[in-house]
Amino acid sequence: MASIGQALVAAATGKETFEPEGASLNAAQVFGSMLRKLRTSARIESEELAARASIEISRFQEIDSGLSEPNLVEVFCIARALDIPPSDLMKQFEDALSASIS
């Protein structure tokens, strides 16, 4: 089963599957980077956002640092905690992912 990141990479590239050239593309890293930018621009510490999103701090830090991709429920919880629609969060992720493979 494809992860959210793999599905978005496939959608962004117009291919059913996507195999990055080298190790330059990592959807978890792209999501983590985007999340840190959103979080810091909102002046929210990771501990506070994790609490708002009801995500264990250790799990949130894995996502925030780009070590792990969030699951769909976590995406919705993070969006809610940032007070943005989940579709906006996913659009920002799609844009960041597209930029990283261009």
N, C-alpha and C positions, 0 to 999 in steps of 0.2 A: 504494500500500500504506500502511496506517495505521501510525503509530508506536505504541510501547507506550503512551505518554502519551495519544495520540488514542483508542486502544482503551479505556483505562481511563476517559477522560472520557465516551466514549459509554456505557460500562457504568454509570458513576455517574449519568448523566442519564437512562438508559433510552431513549436515542435511538440510531439506527444511526450517525448522524453528529452532530458537535457543532461549532457555530461560535460561539465566545465573543462576547459582546457587548462591544465595545470591545477594549482590549488588556489587560484585567485578569487574564486567565487565560493562563498559559503553563506547560505541563506540565514543561518543562525547569527553569523557575524553582522550581516546587513541589518537584520531585525534589531539586534542588540544595539548597534550604533544609532539607528533611527530612534529607538526607545530612549537611549541616553540623551540624545539631542532634545527630544520632546520633554523629557523629565527635567533636564537642566534649564531649558528655556522657561518652564513653568515654575522653576525654583523649588522642586520637590526632591527631597532626599530619597534614596532607594528604599530605605526602611519604611518611610511614610507611604510611598506609592504601593509597596508590597502590602502594607496593612490595609490601605484603601481598597486594593484589589482582592483582598482575602487570599493572598498567595504566600505560602511559607517564605520567609526571607531567603533561605538558602536556595530555594527553587527560583525565586525572583532574580537573585544575583546571577544564577546560571544563564538566565534569559538576557538580563541586562548586560552581562559581559560578553555575550555572543557565543557562549559555550553550548547552548541548547536552544532549540526552537520551541516556542510556546505551542501548546495545543489550542484547539479552537475555543474551548471554554476560557483558557487563560487570556486569549486575545480579547474576548468580550469583557472579561473582568478588568483587564488593563485599560481598555478603551473607556469603560465606565469610570474607572478611577481617575483617568485623565479628563473626564467630562467631554469626550468626543464620541461621535457615533463609530461603532466598530467598522463600518464601511469606509469611513475616512481614514482610520488607522491602517486598514488593509490597502487602501489606495496609496497612502504614503509609503507603505512597505513595497508595493508593486513599483512605484516610481523609483524608489531607492535601489531596488533590485535591478530594474531595467538600466538605471544609470551605471550600476556596477558591472554590467556585462556589455556595455556599449564601448 
